[in-house]
Amino acid sequence: MELKEYLIDVASRAGLHWLSTLVPTHHINALVFFFIVSNLTIDFFAFFVPLVVFYLSFVSMVICTLKVFQDSKAWESFRALTSLLLRFEPNLDVEQAEGNFGWNHLEPYVHFLLSVFFVIVSFPIASKDCIPCSELAVVSVFFTVTSYMSLSTSAEPYTRRALVTEVAAGLLSLLPTVPVDWRYLKLLGQTFFTVPVGHSVVLNVSIPCLLYVHLLYLFFRMAQLRSFKGAYCYLVPYLVCFMWCELSVVILLESTGLGLVRASIGYFLFLFALPILVAGLALMAAVRLAHWFLSLELTKVVVAMVVCSIPLLVRWWTRANFSVVEMVKSLTRSSIVKLVLVWITAIVLFCWFYVYRLEGMKVYNSTLTWQQYGFLCGPRAWKETNMARTQILCSHLEGHRVTWTGRFKYVRVTEIDNSAESAINMLPLFIGDWVRCLYGEAYPSCSSGNVSTAEEELCRLKLLAKHPCHIKKFDRHKFEITVGMPYSGANGTRGPEEDDITKDIVLRASSEFKDVLLHLRQGSVIEFSTVLEGRLGSKWPVFELKAISCLNCMAQLSPARRQVKVERDWRSTVHGAVKFAFNFFFFPFLSVA
């Protein structure tokens, strides 16, 4: 029996090794890798990063709140222990022991406040379509109530009044957004007048503002208890309740009445009918998945899923001792909250530095003309001194965003990126041709008489191409456009020394300008926008094209509209996030205009 088991084990290992060498797992991994890398664009990160920061921070808030609940029980146990020790040691310094215990247990509160900051900064930037605001609002209200119930009874008069004041201020602030026409009742939440404080901060004079001032007074009274030991005994624990209440008000503004009813019923079902809820969710997911499969080409989806699952199945098979329980235990040995906060801080700092680098040096709506640039940084300046000195001088113009008019000379393709084709070329020939025909297009035949110009051009290449099909629809092109200065003579005639090629500039263009650039003809007058950066003051400086439009093209040759590069206004996005965070912590007392 032992010999039989040994032979079976050896045969299975040999068969697994033979199977792993037969299946091109490395090629499939490269295919998946190229697919992922090709989709890691700036727009993807702008959509994905705020959502990740928001959800991780919100989960961190929940974990820290549960830790605070646990510490509140530890505080009660510590007080019971000190009262017991006082019976045997009357000279015990209880106040110092309680102070040390309180300061040593402030770590979850610090982590909670840091998580609140990240939630507030990421919430206005994140896509609201991917955030269940109604469900999160119900969760925030639940933690507001439970965190208030976990507070110490020693400061109960102040905490009760503070919670009532805070809820009243929040409800009055929500009154102007109520769709019902309560004209006189809405006046209670409106701002009567504002007083400027500094450059962009204003002081709001309203009833919620007065309630907020009273709330600050109650905070001071809490901190003043027990010779200002109430700062960490009562005030800091109450800030957990305060932040949850403020967050619930903010999320309620993004919620709907129907959504709140749905969330309340859903949580009720979650508590009392969990198996039915799970079955319903599974059925709903199956229906959505079926609709998604039917809306796509089923063969392509199945092939992609099978190809992507082969390396995972082989790896799981070779590592049969892998245990999810052990992985979870290894994670729980370290502080999840600390790990999450460290990564969130690193991501936010990286994005902040990126935005600062991207937006810090730009001069918007510059009045610098092409003639002025040519006079300062062109051939005339090179002859007066030399090109190196001119480049050093013209580096002061770095970052100017300009809009100039010029003569289109020619455009060329500098790079063709097709990650799908690069990955398919790694597969064996017969598999690669099949996948290329599945996801791509076959070369057209020249037999039919009524063919378009593009099909006629492709059919000539059918006999010369290496493969029966192509996947050129996944190509991403990069272009370089050479533009000359416009003629300044009467009726657009050429003036003296105006056709100097050393005055030309080169514009880098991405694939989104393809339709416009392919319709331009030599001599077309174009208006383009760019940012001056790089080799300023040299021959043929290269700038990145931001916008382009043809001024003398026919409608059928070029699109009439102005083609603008899709760019995110990072500065206004960060300004909106900072404004939202400031208003969250100080409204209705102070707000950013």
N, C-alpha and C positions, 0 to 999 in steps of 0.2 A: 504493500500500500504506500509506504514512504517513497519507494522507487517510482511508483506510478505518479504520485503527486509531484515529485521532483522533475520527472520527464515532462509532465504537463506544464509546469512552471517555466522550464527552459524553452519548450516549444512556443508558449504564449509570448515570452519575451522576444524570441527570435522572430515570430510573426509580427509583433508590434514594431520591431526595428525594421523589418522589411516593408511594412506598410508605411511607416513614417518616411522611409527613403523613397517610396513610390509616389507618395502625395507631395507635390511641390509646396510645402508649407512656407518655406522662406519666400517664395514668389508671392504667395497669397498674403503673407504679412506685409511685404513691400507694397502690394496693391492697396491694402487697407490703409497703410501708412501714407501713401501718396494721396489717397482720397481724403483723409483727415487733414493733411497739411494744406491741400488745395482749398479747403473750406475755412481755414483759420484766417479770416480777414478782419480788418478793423471793425467793420459793421457787426461781425459775429461777436467779437469781444465786447463791443459797446452794448450789445444786447445781453450777452451771457454774464459778464462780470457783475453788473449791478444786481442781477437776480441772485447770483451765488452769494454775494456779500449780504444781501437782505435776508435770505433764508437761513444762512449760517448764523448771522447775528441774532435773528429771532429765536432760533433754537438755543443759542447760547443764553439769551435772556430767560428762557423757560428753565434751562438747567440751573442757572444761578438763582432763580427764584425758588426752585425746589431745594437748593442748597441752603438758602436763607431760612426756609421753613424748618429744615433739619437743625440749623444752628439755633433757632429760637427755642427748640426743645432742649438743646444742649445748654442754653442760657438758664432755663428753668431748673435743670438738673444741677448746674453749677451753684445757683443760689440756694437750693436745698442742701447741697453739700456744705456750703459756707455757714449756713445757719446751724447745721449739725456740729461743725467744727468749733463754732463759738461757744458751745456748751462745755467743751473740754479745754479750749484755749481762748479765754476772754480777751487776751491782748493781741489777738490776730488782727492784722491790718486788712480789713475786709475791702475797704475802698480801693486800696492799691491792687489787691488781687482781682477785683472786678474790673478795674481799669486795664490791667494787663490782659485779662481774658477778652475784654471788648476789643482792644486794639488788635489782638492776634486773630480775631474772627472777622475783620473787616475786608478780607481778601475777596469773598464772593460779592460784596457790595461794589467794590472797585471794578471787578469784572462785569458786573451787571451794568454799571453806568457807562463803561466803555462799549458794551454791546448796544446799549440804547443809542449812543452817538452814531455807531455804524448803521444801525437800522434807520435812523432819521436821515442820514446823509444819502443812503442808497435808495430810500423809498421814492423820492420824487423823480429819480433817474430811471428806475426799473420800470419795465413794461407792465402796466396795470392789467393787461390781458392775461398775464401769467401769474397774477397774485390774487388769491381768493380773499378779497377784502372783507366780505361779510363774515366768512368763517373766522378770520383772524380778529375781527372786531369782537366777536362773541368770546374768543379766547382771551382777549385783553380785558374785557369786562369781568370775566370769571377770575382772572388773576388779580384784578383790582380788589374784588370782594375778599378773596382768600388771603391776599397779603395784608389787607386791613384787619382781618380777624386774627391774624398771627401776631399782631403788635402787642406790646406790653400794656397791661392795664394801668400802669403807674401814670402814664401821660394820656389817659383816655379822654379827659375833657378837651385837651388841645387837638388830639388826633381826630376826634369826632367832629369838632368844629372845622378843622382843616379840610376834612373830606367833604363835608357839606358845602363849604365855601368853594372848593375846587369843582365839585359836580355842578353847583349853581352857575359858576363862571363858564364852565364848558357848555351847559345847556343854553345859556343866554347867547353864547357865541354861535351856537348852531341855529338859533332862531332865524337869522336872515336867509339861511339856505333852505328853509322849509318851503315846499311848493304851495302850501295853503296860503291864501291871502289874509294873513293876520297883520293888518297894517299897524295898529297901535301896539300889539304885543311884540312885533318885530323891532319897535323902537327901543326896547329894553336891551337888545343886543347890538345896536348900531353905535358907531363912533360919533360923538357929538362934534368934536373938532380935534385937530392934531397940532402938536407943537414940535417943530424940527429940533432934533438933538444931534448935532454933528452934521456930517456930509449927507448920509442917506438914511439915518435912523430917525424915527419920529416917535413921539410920545402920544399915545391914544388916550383921550379923555372919554371914558364911557363907564357904564355900570360894571361890566366885567373887569375893567381896569381897577376900579375901586375894590372889588372883591379880591383881585390879585394882590393889591397892596396889603389888604387885611391878611391874606394867606402868608405873605412874607413876614408879617408881624407874628403870626402863629408859629412860623418856623423859628424865629428868634426866641420865642417863649419856650419852645421845646428844647432848644439848645441850652437855654439858661437854667434848666432844671438841674438839681444836684450839683451846684457850683460848676455849671457848663460841662458836666459829664454827660448831659443829655444829648450832646452833639453826636456821640457815637452810640448812645444807649437808645435814644428815641428818634432823633432827627434822621439819621442815616437809614434806619429800617423803614421809616415812613417814606423816604424818597423812592423806595421800591413801589409802594402803593401809588405815589404821586406820578411816577413815570408811566406805570401801566394805565392809569386813568387818562393822562395826557395822550398817550398813544392810542387808546381806544377812541378818543374824540377825533383824532386825526384820521384814523382808518374809517370811522363812521362817516366822515365826509365823502369818502370814496365808495361807500356801500349803498345798496338799494334796499328798499323795504322788503321786496320779494326775496332778495338774497339773505336778509337777516332772518326772515321766517324759514327759509330753506335751511339755513345753517342751524337754527335752533332745533328744528325737527330732526335734522341729520345727527346732531350731537345726542338728542334724546334717543334716537334709534341706535346710535353707537353704544349707548350705555345699556339699553334694555333689549335690544334685538340685534346683537352683533352678528350672529350667523346669517340672519336674513339680509342684513346690510352688506355683508361680504358677498353673499350670493348675488345680490342686486348689482353691486359694483362689478363683479366678475362678468355678469351677463351684459352690462352696459359696455364694458371694455371689449367683450367679444363682438358685440354689434358694431361698435366704432371701428374695430380692427377689420371686420368684414367689409364695411363701407370703404375703408381706406384701400384694401386690397382690390376691390372692384373698380375703384377710381383710377388705379394704376394698371400698368401692363403686368399681368400676373407672372409671366415667364421671367421677366427681368427681376422682379422682387424675389421670387423663389431662388433663382440662380445666385443673386447677391447674398441672400441669407445663408444658403448652403456653403458658398465659398468662404464667407466670413466665419462660419461656425467650425470649419474643418480644423484650423490650428488650435482653437479652444478645446475641441473634443480630444485631440491628440495630447494636448498638454494636461488636461484633467485625467486622461487615462494613464499617462506616465506618472502622475503624482497622485496616486490613490490615497496616500496618507494625509492629504490636505484636509484640514478641519476648520470649519467656519467658527466653531466654538472657541478654538484656540486663538484665532485671529481676533475675535471680540474680546477675549480675556487679555490679550496683549495690548489692545487699545485702552482697556479700562485701567491698566496699570499706570498709565500716564494721564495727566489731566486733559480731558477732551476740550474743555473750555479754553485752557491756555493755548493748546495747539491751534484751535480755531481762531482765537484772537490774534495769535502771532501771524498766521497766514493771511487773515483779513487785513491786518496792519501793513504787511508787506505788499499786498495787492493794491491797497488804497494809496500807499506812498509811491509805488511804481506808476500808477495811473496819474497821480498828482504831478510827479516829475515829468511824465510824458506830456501832459497838457501844458505845463509851464514851459517846456522846451518847444512845443509846437506853437504856442500862442504868444510867448513872451516877447519875441523880437519883431513881430509883424507890425507894419504901419499900414492901416487900412485907409482906402480912398486917397492914395497918394496923388499929388498934383504934378509929379515928375513926368515930363514928356520925353518921347523918344529922341527928339532933337537935343534936348538938354543932356540926356544920357550920352548921346553920341559926341556932343561937344566936350563933356568932361571925361569920358572914358573911351572915346573912339580913336581913329587914326590920327586926328589932329593932335590929341594929347600925347600919343606915342612919339610923334615927330618932335614935339616941343621938349620932352624929357626922355623917357623910355617906358617900355611896357610894364616893367616890374614896378616902377614908381607909380604909374597910373593905376595898377591893380591895388596897390596898398592904399591909395587915396580913395578909389571907388569902393573899397570894402566898407566904407562908412554908409553906403547906400543899402546895405544888406537888410532884407526884410520888407522893402517897399512893395506893396501890392499895386500894380499898375494896370491900366487898360489902354492899349495902343492899337493903331491901325497900320496895317502893312500889306505888302504884296506877297501872295503865296507863290513860292517857286517850285518846290517839290516836296514830297513826303516819302519816307522809306520805312520799312519794317525792320526794327532792330532786334526783336526777340519774339519767338513763338513759344509759348508755354502750354503744354498739353500733358498734365500729369497722368491722365487716364491712359494715353497712348504709351507713355514711358513705362507704366506698370504692366500694360498688356504685352509689351515687347519682351518682358521677362518670362512670360509663359511659354510652354512648348508651342511649336508652330501651329499644329492642328487645333489646339485649344484656343490660342490667340486669335486665329482667323474666325473661329465660331463666336467668340465673345465680341470681336470687332464687328461682325455682321449683326449680332444681337443688339448691341447698344448703338451702333453707328448706322451708316447708310451705304448702300451698294452704288458702285459707279454706274451712271446711266448709259443706256445704249444709244448709238447714233443712228439706228435704223429708222426711227420715227421722224416724220417731217417737221411737225410742230413742236420744237423744243426751244427752251429759253436760251439766252446767251450763256448763263452760268452752266446749264446742263451741257451745252455744246462744247464749252471749254473743258468740262470734266470727262466727257466721253472720249476725247482725244487722248486722255491720259490712261484710259482703261487698259490698253495693251502694254503700257510702259510701267504701270504700277505693280508693286510687289505683292499686293493683297487684293482680293476681290472687293473688299469693303474698306471704308475709311471712317474715322471718327473726328474729322476736322471741325465738327460743330462744337467740340469742347476746347478749341484753340482759344488762347488768350494772347492778343497781340500787343506789342509796345511799338510806338511809332516815334519818329523824329521828323519834325516839320521845319523846313528852312524858310524864313520870312525875311524879305528885304524892306527897306524903308520906302514909304509911299513917295510918288513923284509930287513935287510941289509946284510944278509949272502950271500954266493956264490950261484948263481942260484936261488935267492929268498928264500933260506932256512931261518928258524927261528933262530935268534940269542938269546943269553941269555937276559932275562928280557925284551924281545921285545913284549910280548903278555900281558903286564900289562894293564888291562882295565882302570886304572886311568889315562892313557895317552890318552885315546880316546877323541875325540871331537864330538859334536853334531851340525849338520847343519840344520837350518830351511829352508824349500823350499816351494815356492808357487806352485799353480796349473799348471803353465806353464812348470814345470819340470816333470809332471806326466808321459809322454810317456817314458822318459829316465829311471826314477826311477823304473817303473814297470817291466822293462826288466833286471835290475841288479840282479846278483846272489851273494850269499855269497862267499867272497874271491876275487871278481872282483877288479882289480886295477883301481882306478879312479884318475883323475886329477881335482881338484876343485879350485875355486877362492872364496875368502871371505874377509870380513873386520873385523879386530880384534876389538871387542867392547863388552861391557857387563862384565861378571864375569871372567875377565882374572886372571889366577893364581889359579883357583879353580878346583875341579873335574868336568869333563864333561862340559867344557864351551860351551855355545850355541852361534853360529854365524849364520848369514844369508847367504845362498848360492847365489852366484852371477853367477857362471858358472860351468859346469861339463862336463866331457867327460870320456868315458870308454876306457882304453888303451889295454885291453886284451879280449874284448868281440867280439863275432862273429857278422857279419853284420846283420844277421837275428834276433839277440837277442837285439841289441841296435843300435840306430842310429849312423852312423859313424861320423857325424859332431859334433862339440862342441855346446852344448846347453847353451846359454847365456841368463841371465835374462835381459829383456827389461828395460833399464835404460836410462833416459835422461841425457845428459851432461849439467847440469844446469850452470856450470861455464862457458863453452864456449858460451852458449846461452846468458847469461848476459853480457859476454865480447863482443859478437857481437852486442848486443843492445847498449852498451855504446860506442863502436867504431863507430857505425852508427850515433848516436846522436852527437858525437864529429865532425865527418866529415861533418854532416849536417850544423853545425854552423860555422865551420872554413875552410872547403874545398872551393876553391883550395889553400888557403894560407897555412894551416897546415892540416895534416892528420895523422891518426894512422896507423902504418905499420902492 
